[in-house]
Amino acid sequence: MNTTTPDSDTADTLLAVFDRQLRENALADGPGATVERVGDVVRQVGPGHVWNGVLWSALTATSADAEIAAQVRHFAFLGNEFEWKLYDHDRPADLGERLRAAGFDAEPAETVMVARVADLPHDVEPAEGITLRPVTDAAGVDLMTYVHDRAFDNDSTRVRERLLAQIAEAPETVTAVVAMAGDLPVSAARMDFHPGTEFASLWGGGTLPEWRGKGIYRALIAYRTRVAAERGYRYLQVDASDQSRPILRRLGFVPLTVTTPYIRRP
């Protein structure tokens, strides 16, 4: 486990560690994915369910447009939709405007939040009548897909394919859980582990609308926190929506920056 983090976990030091470990020195995030370092850009590529995009860049006002064009050509050659994951502190300051000018579409922004695993509650019990079921097979993934399709009102096919591949080929990189009300799945979430770093990252956390406000989301955070502690991870990281950000702040997560996905479609 990497232990280079400064003792003082200020927002600035945490942001620097986050950038270095999860962006600049990123490893592939699942089966079939490859991380490539080309000049001043770190990108991930892969077929099918693999997330394709730019994770990190060190651009200037002089180099930015040419580098954006080079990445557009590369992913167009592959035939892949891709995401340029832009953070508010990335340079140059007008990188978002340059991406839009190059044909990218901006998705809703999210707040990058981080908390120390040791500072988070580990023992939050789910609401009465709710049980938490670990996801270890295709049947469990189907339950998660049911929840996410309804909670987020979108198609979770690619997420399903990715999670199936992780469970089958790299189970040490992921843990997932479904909250059940009897036989009905009402909430679900996963956590990705990043070997060689101090971070595990939280994803999903979707709850059916009629089951919100019952503490299930907090129970799923606590469940994953316990697993992260058992694995020796120091921090949890999440890209938080406007809906989840207040809950995460109350639990002890600190906002570091804002990230906006810029999508370029073939």
Backbone bond lengths (Angstrom), bond angles and torsions (degrees), N, CA, C in turn:
res aa  C-N    CA-C-N  psi(-1)  N-CA   C-N-CA  omega(-1)  CA-C   N-CA-C  phi
1 M - - - 1.455 - - 1.513 110.21 -
2 N 1.326 116.37 135.94 1.450 121.16 178.56 1.524 109.84 -69.71
3 T 1.323 118.21 131.81 1.460 121.00 -177.52 1.519 111.63 -128.62
4 T 1.327 115.95 36.33 1.462 119.72 -175.06 1.522 113.18 -90.95
5 T 1.329 118.48 2.49 1.452 121.24 -176.66 1.523 111.40 -66.52
6 P 1.326 118.57 137.00 1.456 120.26 176.02 1.520 111.26 -60.32
7 D 1.336 116.42 155.07 1.456 120.59 178.97 1.513 111.34 -65.68
8 S 1.326 116.65 -33.51 1.459 121.12 -179.05 1.524 109.75 -87.31
9 D 1.338 116.64 106.88 1.462 120.93 -175.78 1.531 110.46 -87.44
10 T 1.332 117.41 59.25 1.450 120.34 174.94 1.524 108.82 -73.86
11 A 1.338 115.15 164.90 1.464 118.91 -179.83 1.520 111.21 -59.26
12 D 1.330 117.29 -40.00 1.466 120.33 -178.39 1.525 111.88 -66.09
13 T 1.328 117.46 -44.00 1.461 119.22 -179.93 1.517 110.55 -68.97
14 L 1.328 117.28 -38.26 1.459 120.02 177.87 1.525 111.08 -63.58
15 L 1.329 116.69 -40.90 1.460 120.00 179.44 1.526 110.35 -63.35
16 A 1.324 116.91 -40.90 1.465 120.14 179.17 1.526 110.85 -64.06
17 V 1.330 117.28 -41.37 1.471 120.83 178.99 1.530 109.98 -67.72
18 F 1.312 116.63 -41.86 1.468 121.08 177.13 1.524 110.85 -58.28
19 D 1.325 116.47 -48.34 1.465 120.35 -179.97 1.527 111.37 -60.28
20 R 1.310 116.13 -44.06 1.460 119.93 -175.89 1.529 112.05 -69.70
21 Q 1.328 116.71 -46.07 1.462 119.90 -172.87 1.529 113.37 -80.85
22 L 1.325 117.75 -41.45 1.462 120.49 -172.93 1.520 114.46 -100.70
23 R 1.345 117.52 -9.90 1.452 119.41 -178.37 1.529 111.57 -120.50
24 E 1.312 116.46 -67.49 1.466 119.76 -175.74 1.530 111.72 -62.69
25 N 1.336 117.39 -39.74 1.465 121.73 -178.60 1.522 111.62 -110.27
26 A 1.318 116.28 31.55 1.463 121.09 -175.59 1.524 111.78 -61.64
27 L 1.334 114.17 146.91 1.453 122.12 170.50 1.523 108.52 -105.02
28 A 1.324 116.29 161.39 1.469 120.71 177.88 1.521 109.72 -55.84
29 D 1.323 116.48 140.03 1.461 119.97 -173.06 1.522 114.60 -93.94
30 G 1.335 118.08 9.48 1.451 118.99 177.08 1.513 112.00 172.27
31 P 1.329 116.92 176.20 1.466 121.40 179.91 1.517 111.89 -57.56
32 G 1.333 116.03 136.19 1.459 121.90 177.29 1.511 114.38 87.10
33 A 1.339 117.50 -9.93 1.460 121.04 -177.64 1.524 110.71 -91.34
34 T 1.338 115.48 147.26 1.463 122.22 176.45 1.518 109.00 -132.52
35 V 1.330 116.73 131.19 1.463 121.40 174.86 1.523 108.50 -96.32
36 E 1.327 115.26 129.94 1.462 121.99 -179.21 1.520 109.69 -120.14
37 R 1.325 115.78 136.75 1.461 122.09 175.71 1.520 107.86 -110.44
38 V 1.316 116.06 110.14 1.461 122.18 -175.98 1.516 108.29 -125.29
39 G 1.332 116.20 107.09 1.457 120.01 -178.91 1.512 111.21 59.91
40 D 1.321 116.62 -120.41 1.461 121.97 -176.86 1.528 112.05 -101.04
41 V 1.320 117.16 24.85 1.463 121.73 -178.13 1.523 109.83 -131.63
42 V 1.338 115.65 139.32 1.469 122.44 169.57 1.522 106.73 -114.53
43 R 1.341 116.16 124.16 1.463 119.89 -177.21 1.520 109.73 -133.45
44 Q 1.337 114.94 159.40 1.464 120.80 173.33 1.516 108.98 -117.59
45 V 1.326 115.88 138.22 1.461 121.52 179.17 1.516 108.85 -132.93
46 G 1.329 114.94 158.64 1.454 120.07 176.30 1.515 110.43 168.62
47 P 1.320 116.64 167.07 1.463 121.16 -176.22 1.524 112.58 -88.66
48 G 1.324 115.44 164.69 1.454 121.53 168.09 1.509 114.37 57.49
49 H 1.347 115.95 -116.89 1.459 122.16 -173.43 1.522 113.15 -75.56
50 V 1.321 119.00 -9.30 1.466 122.04 -174.77 1.533 110.62 -68.06
51 W 1.341 115.09 135.13 1.462 119.70 173.78 1.522 109.07 -70.26
52 N 1.338 116.41 126.71 1.458 122.74 177.64 1.522 108.91 -109.32
53 G 1.344 116.20 130.78 1.449 116.81 177.45 1.509 113.96 172.03
54 V 1.329 113.85 178.29 1.462 123.11 178.47 1.523 108.35 -96.82
55 L 1.336 115.09 122.69 1.459 121.97 -177.73 1.526 112.63 -92.24
56 W 1.307 115.97 -35.02 1.469 120.78 -172.34 1.514 108.70 -153.73
57 S 1.328 115.76 149.24 1.457 119.86 174.80 1.519 108.91 -151.89
58 A 1.308 115.24 155.54 1.464 121.94 175.80 1.523 106.94 -129.41
59 L 1.327 115.74 76.57 1.456 121.70 -172.20 1.521 111.07 -104.64
60 T 1.300 114.56 163.39 1.461 122.10 175.03 1.517 108.62 -123.82
61 A 1.316 115.93 170.35 1.463 119.89 176.99 1.520 111.11 -59.66
62 T 1.325 117.06 -28.73 1.459 121.25 -179.53 1.517 112.19 -78.94
63 S 1.339 117.11 -37.81 1.468 120.34 -173.02 1.523 114.40 -94.78
64 A 1.327 118.25 -15.20 1.460 120.64 -167.98 1.521 113.68 -61.06
65 D 1.331 118.66 -49.53 1.464 120.25 -173.97 1.529 111.46 -63.50
66 A 1.313 116.72 -40.32 1.465 119.58 179.97 1.527 110.62 -67.28
67 E 1.325 117.73 -37.49 1.463 120.56 -180.00 1.523 110.91 -70.35
68 I 1.329 116.69 -40.15 1.469 119.70 175.94 1.526 109.77 -59.10
69 A 1.322 117.07 -46.38 1.468 121.13 179.97 1.521 111.04 -61.35
70 A 1.334 117.42 -38.91 1.465 120.76 179.41 1.522 111.21 -64.34
71 Q 1.341 116.86 -39.87 1.465 119.59 179.22 1.531 111.14 -69.98
72 V 1.312 117.08 -38.03 1.463 120.29 176.66 1.526 110.10 -60.53
73 R 1.324 117.10 -44.28 1.461 120.37 178.83 1.529 111.29 -63.23
74 H 1.327 116.55 -42.06 1.461 120.23 -177.08 1.524 111.21 -62.70
75 F 1.324 117.26 -49.67 1.466 119.48 -177.39 1.528 111.21 -73.34
76 A 1.340 117.74 -28.91 1.465 119.43 174.41 1.521 110.38 -65.02
77 F 1.325 116.14 -39.42 1.471 120.07 176.81 1.522 110.40 -60.93
78 L 1.327 116.93 -38.91 1.464 120.66 177.92 1.531 112.02 -74.16
79 G 1.328 116.75 -19.46 1.459 120.84 -177.16 1.514 113.39 79.16
80 N 1.337 117.07 21.43 1.460 121.13 -173.49 1.526 112.16 -106.74
81 E 1.333 115.15 137.58 1.449 119.69 161.83 1.517 107.43 -64.60
82 F 1.342 117.37 143.53 1.459 117.85 177.04 1.520 110.82 -145.74
83 E 1.325 113.56 162.89 1.456 122.18 -176.68 1.520 110.00 -117.80
84 W 1.309 116.03 133.56 1.462 120.41 169.20 1.523 105.30 -99.69
85 K 1.324 116.61 106.61 1.462 120.94 -174.70 1.526 108.67 -84.51
86 L 1.325 114.49 96.21 1.461 121.75 -173.63 1.531 110.74 -91.55
87 Y 1.334 115.92 136.66 1.463 122.63 176.24 1.524 108.93 -113.10
88 D 1.327 116.46 149.85 1.456 120.75 -173.33 1.525 113.08 -59.35
89 H 1.327 117.37 -27.62 1.463 119.53 -177.82 1.527 112.62 -91.57
90 D 1.335 118.11 1.40 1.464 120.43 177.53 1.529 110.54 -68.53
91 R 1.312 114.23 154.41 1.454 121.04 -178.68 1.525 110.62 -120.40
92 P 1.343 117.06 151.82 1.460 127.39 -0.09 1.524 112.16 -70.66
93 A 1.323 115.86 165.93 1.458 120.58 -173.54 1.530 112.65 -62.47
94 D 1.322 117.23 -25.47 1.463 120.43 -178.73 1.531 111.87 -99.02
95 L 1.340 117.84 24.88 1.466 120.16 -176.79 1.528 111.79 -60.76
96 G 1.321 117.83 -37.34 1.455 120.20 177.61 1.524 112.19 -60.38
97 E 1.327 117.12 -42.69 1.466 120.84 178.44 1.528 110.52 -64.02
98 R 1.312 116.31 -38.95 1.470 120.03 178.91 1.532 110.44 -65.96
99 L 1.328 117.19 -38.09 1.462 119.97 178.34 1.527 110.95 -65.73
100 R 1.320 117.31 -42.66 1.466 119.61 177.65 1.523 110.85 -62.06
101 A 1.316 116.68 -39.63 1.463 120.19 178.99 1.522 111.55 -65.03
102 A 1.338 116.56 -25.17 1.468 121.22 179.75 1.523 112.59 -90.77
103 G 1.334 117.45 8.41 1.459 120.25 174.29 1.507 115.69 98.57
104 F 1.320 118.21 12.56 1.456 121.50 177.22 1.530 110.01 -85.73
105 D 1.330 115.77 148.75 1.465 122.28 174.70 1.524 109.06 -109.05
106 A 1.322 117.08 130.14 1.461 121.81 -179.57 1.528 110.11 -83.11
107 E 1.316 115.80 129.55 1.463 122.94 173.91 1.534 108.37 -92.39
108 P 1.340 118.86 170.19 1.473 120.33 179.54 1.529 112.18 -57.71
109 A 1.320 115.19 138.53 1.465 121.06 179.70 1.527 110.47 -73.86
110 E 1.337 115.82 152.98 1.457 122.70 176.48 1.529 109.19 -132.54
111 T 1.331 115.64 155.04 1.454 121.24 -179.98 1.521 110.10 -95.03
112 V 1.329 116.37 125.13 1.460 120.85 175.63 1.528 107.65 -78.28
113 M 1.337 116.24 120.66 1.464 121.77 -178.03 1.521 109.39 -125.61
114 V 1.329 115.55 145.17 1.465 121.81 -177.82 1.529 108.98 -136.09
115 A 1.327 116.01 145.24 1.464 121.42 174.22 1.517 109.44 -141.57
116 R 1.321 115.60 150.32 1.456 120.43 172.57 1.518 108.71 -74.66
117 V 1.323 116.25 131.07 1.466 121.15 179.86 1.528 110.31 -55.89
118 A 1.330 117.42 -39.88 1.462 120.96 -176.79 1.525 112.37 -65.70
119 D 1.339 117.71 -22.25 1.463 120.91 -176.51 1.521 113.45 -92.44
120 L 1.310 117.68 -6.84 1.462 121.15 -176.08 1.529 111.19 -93.07
121 P 1.339 117.31 152.13 1.469 119.71 174.67 1.523 110.81 -66.89
122 H 1.325 115.82 135.95 1.464 121.54 -178.23 1.525 112.45 -107.34
123 D 1.329 117.97 -9.80 1.464 120.05 -167.04 1.524 113.41 -126.74
124 V 1.322 117.47 32.56 1.469 120.93 177.27 1.517 108.95 -73.05
125 E 1.315 116.61 123.23 1.462 121.08 -179.79 1.530 109.97 -86.45
126 P 1.319 117.68 143.86 1.467 119.61 176.41 1.522 111.15 -68.59
127 A 1.314 115.93 164.43 1.459 120.90 178.91 1.522 110.86 -59.90
128 E 1.316 116.22 158.03 1.463 120.99 179.67 1.529 110.02 -57.94
129 G 1.317 116.03 132.48 1.450 121.39 -179.58 1.507 114.32 89.86
130 I 1.340 117.02 -3.48 1.464 122.19 -179.52 1.530 109.41 -105.28
131 T 1.309 116.48 131.90 1.461 121.32 173.80 1.525 108.40 -120.71
132 L 1.326 115.06 149.80 1.466 120.92 179.81 1.517 108.63 -103.72
133 R 1.328 115.67 126.31 1.466 121.49 -176.42 1.528 109.87 -117.39
134 P 1.340 117.96 118.78 1.467 119.57 175.72 1.524 110.80 -61.34
135 V 1.319 116.29 144.96 1.462 122.53 178.38 1.527 107.82 -98.80
136 T 1.327 116.04 116.61 1.464 120.23 -176.52 1.518 113.16 -130.95
137 D 1.333 117.97 -1.68 1.460 119.94 -176.06 1.522 110.03 -151.89
138 A 1.333 115.56 -178.34 1.464 120.67 -176.47 1.522 112.12 -63.32
139 A 1.333 117.21 -34.74 1.464 119.83 179.23 1.528 110.71 -63.22
140 G 1.329 116.54 -41.31 1.455 119.88 177.14 1.513 112.34 -66.30
141 V 1.332 117.19 -38.85 1.465 120.99 177.63 1.528 110.20 -63.26
142 D 1.316 117.06 -37.19 1.464 119.72 177.60 1.527 111.34 -63.74
143 L 1.334 117.19 -37.27 1.460 120.33 176.50 1.532 110.48 -63.77
144 M 1.333 116.24 -42.16 1.464 119.71 177.23 1.522 111.32 -61.79
145 T 1.320 116.41 -43.38 1.458 120.65 -179.58 1.519 110.85 -61.20
146 Y 1.335 116.54 -40.95 1.471 121.24 177.39 1.528 110.18 -56.30
147 V 1.342 116.03 -46.53 1.461 120.08 -178.95 1.519 111.19 -65.28
148 H 1.330 116.87 -49.83 1.455 119.85 -173.72 1.523 112.49 -66.25
149 D 1.336 117.47 -36.63 1.462 119.56 177.98 1.527 111.01 -59.98
150 R 1.329 116.69 -35.72 1.459 120.93 -177.33 1.528 112.54 -89.80
151 A 1.316 116.37 -34.62 1.468 118.89 -178.97 1.517 112.10 -72.56
152 F 1.330 116.44 -39.06 1.459 120.98 -175.72 1.526 112.64 -104.48
153 D 1.318 116.87 -5.79 1.466 122.17 178.02 1.520 111.56 54.84
154 N 1.339 115.38 46.86 1.466 119.04 176.26 1.521 109.40 -146.57
155 D 1.315 115.13 176.68 1.454 121.61 -177.86 1.530 109.41 -88.83
156 S 1.334 116.53 119.11 1.461 121.46 -176.75 1.523 113.09 -97.79
157 T 1.340 117.27 20.52 1.458 120.08 -174.58 1.523 112.12 -58.11
158 R 1.333 117.31 -47.21 1.460 119.49 -177.78 1.520 111.76 -67.15
159 V 1.336 116.49 -38.25 1.471 119.58 176.58 1.524 109.85 -62.56
160 R 1.318 116.60 -40.88 1.463 120.68 178.81 1.521 110.80 -61.52
161 E 1.335 116.94 -46.70 1.468 120.50 -179.02 1.519 111.21 -62.88
162 R 1.324 116.12 -40.93 1.461 119.41 -179.84 1.524 110.70 -64.71
163 L 1.334 117.60 -45.63 1.456 120.55 -177.99 1.526 111.45 -65.53
164 L 1.323 117.27 -38.69 1.468 120.08 175.99 1.524 110.61 -60.14
165 A 1.337 116.88 -42.06 1.465 120.42 179.49 1.524 110.84 -66.03
166 Q 1.333 117.62 -40.68 1.462 119.85 179.06 1.527 111.54 -63.64
167 I 1.317 116.71 -45.68 1.462 120.22 -178.52 1.522 110.83 -63.08
168 A 1.340 116.01 -38.14 1.459 119.94 -177.18 1.522 113.14 -78.12
169 E 1.349 116.97 -39.16 1.462 120.26 -169.67 1.521 114.43 -110.76
170 A 1.331 117.64 -23.76 1.468 119.86 -177.88 1.532 109.77 -146.90
171 P 1.338 117.54 60.71 1.468 119.76 -175.18 1.523 113.77 -62.47
172 E 1.337 117.29 -20.18 1.457 120.24 179.30 1.524 112.76 -72.15
173 T 1.336 118.45 -9.72 1.463 121.43 -176.97 1.522 113.59 -97.49
174 V 1.327 118.06 0.77 1.464 119.10 -173.83 1.525 110.55 -152.43
175 T 1.320 115.48 149.17 1.451 121.88 165.63 1.515 106.88 -136.93
176 A 1.315 116.69 144.05 1.463 120.81 -177.63 1.523 108.92 -140.63
177 V 1.334 115.69 155.42 1.460 120.73 -174.73 1.523 109.10 -148.93
178 V 1.336 115.00 145.04 1.461 122.04 176.00 1.523 108.75 -121.64
179 A 1.320 117.00 135.03 1.463 122.10 173.20 1.520 108.37 -91.70
180 M 1.322 115.51 125.80 1.460 121.33 -175.51 1.529 110.67 -114.03
181 A 1.331 115.41 135.01 1.460 121.52 169.07 1.524 106.14 -107.30
182 G 1.317 116.18 91.83 1.457 119.97 -169.72 1.513 109.12 68.16
183 D 1.330 116.01 -120.85 1.463 120.61 178.42 1.522 112.90 -95.81
184 L 1.324 117.29 3.45 1.463 121.15 -176.04 1.521 110.17 -99.64
185 P 1.351 118.81 122.37 1.467 120.44 172.75 1.520 109.51 -76.09
186 V 1.341 117.11 126.37 1.466 120.58 -174.83 1.524 113.03 -118.55
187 S 1.331 117.93 -15.67 1.457 121.28 178.51 1.521 108.50 -158.09
188 A 1.328 116.85 153.51 1.466 119.81 -177.83 1.520 109.43 -157.85
189 A 1.329 115.22 153.36 1.468 120.43 -179.69 1.518 109.11 -161.51
190 R 1.333 115.13 163.18 1.461 119.83 175.28 1.518 109.90 -137.24
191 M 1.324 115.99 168.06 1.453 122.71 175.16 1.518 108.36 -138.44
192 D 1.340 115.52 129.06 1.456 121.13 176.12 1.527 109.12 -98.00
193 F 1.326 116.05 137.43 1.457 121.78 175.11 1.524 109.06 -99.02
194 H 1.322 116.07 144.16 1.458 121.94 -178.69 1.525 108.24 -118.57
195 P 1.325 117.27 89.13 1.471 120.82 -175.98 1.530 111.75 -55.63
196 G 1.326 115.62 141.70 1.448 120.73 -179.61 1.507 113.83 84.30
197 T 1.344 117.26 -0.61 1.462 121.67 176.81 1.528 108.81 -121.21
198 E 1.314 114.63 178.54 1.464 120.87 176.18 1.527 112.00 -97.53
199 F 1.327 117.75 6.77 1.457 121.55 -170.37 1.526 113.22 -113.20
200 A 1.324 114.42 140.17 1.457 122.61 158.87 1.525 106.24 -118.38
201 S 1.322 117.66 147.26 1.464 120.47 -175.13 1.519 110.78 -119.08
202 L 1.327 115.26 140.99 1.455 122.70 -177.25 1.526 110.09 -98.08
203 W 1.337 115.27 136.49 1.461 121.34 -179.42 1.526 109.10 -138.02
204 G 1.324 114.87 154.40 1.464 118.94 177.61 1.510 110.60 83.73
205 G 1.309 116.30 -117.96 1.456 119.17 -176.62 1.518 112.40 71.97
206 G 1.336 116.16 29.41 1.461 120.00 -179.86 1.520 111.92 -83.93
207 T 1.327 116.44 139.39 1.467 122.71 179.28 1.523 109.10 -129.60
208 L 1.327 117.46 137.56 1.453 119.93 176.72 1.527 109.78 -58.28
209 P 1.344 117.45 140.11 1.475 120.26 -172.89 1.522 114.02 -51.44
210 E 1.318 117.65 -41.49 1.466 120.02 -175.92 1.525 113.27 -73.72
211 W 1.344 117.20 -7.83 1.458 121.16 -179.63 1.523 112.46 -109.48
212 R 1.313 117.42 6.72 1.463 120.21 179.42 1.531 110.72 -77.66
213 G 1.340 115.32 158.85 1.452 120.27 179.49 1.512 114.56 79.40
214 K 1.343 117.80 13.80 1.462 121.45 -178.92 1.533 112.43 -112.38
215 G 1.334 117.33 10.04 1.456 120.21 177.64 1.513 114.62 83.35
216 I 1.332 118.10 7.20 1.470 120.23 -177.75 1.526 110.48 -68.13
217 Y 1.330 117.32 -41.29 1.469 120.86 179.65 1.526 110.56 -58.51
218 R 1.334 116.91 -44.71 1.464 120.45 178.88 1.526 111.29 -63.37
219 A 1.320 116.66 -37.28 1.466 119.55 178.50 1.529 111.13 -65.66
220 L 1.324 117.39 -36.51 1.468 120.37 177.65 1.531 111.02 -68.65
221 I 1.340 117.47 -35.30 1.466 120.41 174.69 1.528 109.92 -62.57
222 A 1.330 116.44 -46.36 1.465 120.60 -178.60 1.527 111.18 -63.67
223 Y 1.307 117.16 -40.31 1.469 121.01 178.34 1.524 110.56 -58.47
224 R 1.330 116.26 -47.18 1.459 119.82 -178.14 1.527 111.23 -72.21
225 T 1.325 116.87 -31.53 1.466 119.69 176.37 1.524 110.57 -62.01
226 R 1.333 117.23 -42.34 1.466 120.32 178.83 1.524 110.81 -60.86
227 V 1.324 116.47 -42.53 1.461 120.01 -179.83 1.526 110.33 -65.28
228 A 1.338 116.77 -42.84 1.465 120.15 179.05 1.527 110.87 -61.77
229 A 1.335 117.36 -40.32 1.462 121.00 178.53 1.523 110.71 -63.73
230 E 1.334 116.73 -41.67 1.463 120.65 178.99 1.522 111.49 -62.70
231 R 1.338 116.48 -32.59 1.472 121.04 -179.30 1.537 112.57 -84.70
232 G 1.328 117.58 -6.58 1.455 120.36 177.19 1.512 115.52 87.25
233 Y 1.334 118.67 16.76 1.460 120.84 178.98 1.525 110.12 -82.22
234 R 1.319 115.25 144.66 1.460 120.89 -175.43 1.518 113.21 -92.06
235 Y 1.338 117.12 -34.07 1.456 120.80 -174.35 1.525 111.41 -127.40
236 L 1.337 114.76 149.68 1.454 122.24 165.52 1.522 108.13 -110.65
237 Q 1.327 114.92 138.64 1.468 121.33 -179.46 1.515 108.66 -125.81
238 V 1.327 116.43 143.45 1.463 120.66 178.93 1.520 109.33 -147.53
239 D 1.337 116.68 141.20 1.464 122.65 168.89 1.525 106.04 -89.73
240 A 1.319 117.10 104.00 1.459 121.76 -167.61 1.519 112.07 -95.14
241 S 1.315 115.22 135.37 1.456 121.83 172.93 1.532 109.35 -79.08
242 D 1.324 116.04 170.89 1.463 119.94 177.20 1.522 110.99 -60.52
243 Q 1.333 117.01 -31.39 1.462 121.07 -177.95 1.523 112.22 -71.97
244 S 1.341 117.06 -41.02 1.459 119.94 -175.57 1.526 113.27 -88.73
245 R 1.328 118.40 -20.24 1.465 121.06 -174.77 1.532 112.85 -56.72
246 P 1.350 120.41 -46.33 1.481 118.32 -179.35 1.529 112.64 -62.87
247 I 1.316 117.41 -37.04 1.468 119.93 179.03 1.516 110.02 -65.19
248 L 1.325 116.44 -44.62 1.457 120.76 -178.64 1.531 111.23 -64.65
249 R 1.319 117.70 -37.76 1.467 120.18 178.16 1.518 110.35 -63.49
250 R 1.322 117.05 -41.00 1.465 119.47 179.38 1.524 111.23 -64.87
251 L 1.312 116.78 -30.44 1.461 120.51 179.47 1.520 112.38 -77.66
252 G 1.337 117.80 -18.94 1.456 120.53 178.71 1.510 115.43 121.84
253 F 1.336 118.59 4.96 1.460 120.94 177.08 1.527 110.07 -75.34
254 V 1.333 115.63 143.04 1.464 122.62 -177.90 1.528 109.05 -111.74
255 P 1.330 118.11 131.02 1.472 119.77 176.05 1.521 110.78 -73.19
256 L 1.334 116.48 132.94 1.461 122.00 -179.87 1.518 112.59 -106.85
257 T 1.333 116.48 -42.84 1.458 120.98 -177.41 1.521 107.24 -165.14
258 V 1.320 115.80 -178.73 1.465 122.02 177.34 1.518 108.22 -118.11
259 T 1.330 116.22 137.92 1.453 120.59 177.95 1.524 110.06 -119.72
260 T 1.328 115.09 140.10 1.455 121.36 179.11 1.532 108.57 -125.91
261 P 1.331 118.07 123.31 1.463 119.64 175.34 1.526 110.13 -78.09
262 Y 1.320 116.02 126.75 1.471 121.47 172.79 1.522 107.08 -108.92
263 I 1.332 116.20 119.66 1.455 121.98 -172.62 1.525 110.32 -105.21
264 R 1.339 116.07 133.45 1.466 122.12 175.98 1.512 107.41 -120.24
265 R 1.333 115.79 117.83 1.453 121.48 -177.56 1.529 109.74 -100.94
266 P 1.333 116.15 142.65 1.474 119.12 -179.51 1.520 111.73 -57.48
